[in-house]
Amino acid sequence: MGRQGLLRRCEVCGAYTLSQDKCPKCGGPVRTPHPPKFSPDDRFAKYRLAMKLTSGILKVSDEVREKILKSLLKT
């Protein structure tokens, strides 16, 4: 296993640690600070796009939103 998988970051205080379960400084939960690997064959891209459109994170007009969602749900 590579060294990249060992490093964790506390969600509460932002400290980096090698502890796998909780932060040694504040006791908060830890998670891996690295983004997932990029894949050109991203099977879930259409679901993320639909989520961003329906939640309002991605700002587009109503007409464009409906066209995109209709094409995403069709496939």
N, C-alpha and C positions, 0 to 999 in steps of 0.2 A: 504494500500500500504506500502511496506517495505521501509526502509530508503535507500536501495541500489539504488532505482530509482530516488532519489533526487539529488545526487551528479553529477556535470558536470565538464568538464575540457575544458579550452580554447584551441582552435586549434592553436592560434597564439603565446601566451606567455606561455602556459602550466600551468597556475594557476588553482587551484580548486575553485569551487564556487557552491552555491546553486541556483544561478540565472538560469532560464530556457531559456532565449532568447539570452543574450549576456554577455560577460565578463565585470565585473565592473571596471577592471583595464585598459584594452586596447580597449574594445568595439568589440573585435573579436567574431566570432561564437563559440558556445560551443557544446559539444557532450558528451554522456555518456562514461566514461572511462572503463567500464566493458565489457569484451567479452561476446558474446552470450552464453546461456546455452548449455552445451554439450548434444547431443542426439545420442544414438547408432543407431537410425533410421533416419540418416541424409539423407534427400531426395535430397539434392543439392551437395553432395560430388563429384559426377561424373562431374558436371558442373565446379566446382572449379578446379578439377584435369585437365580437358580439357583446361581450361583457362590458367593454369600454364604451361601446355605443349606447347600450341600454342604461348604463349608470351615469352617463353624462361626462365622463372623463375626457372622451374624445369629442370635441366641439365641431359639429357639422349641422347643416340645415336639416329640417325634418324630412324633406323630400329625399335628400341624399341618404339619410339614415335608413329610411324605409327601403330604398333600392338595395343598399348594401345588405341589410338584414334579410331581405327576400332572397337575394342570391346566395347568401351563406346558408340559409335554412333549406334551400333547394338541393344543395349538394350533400 
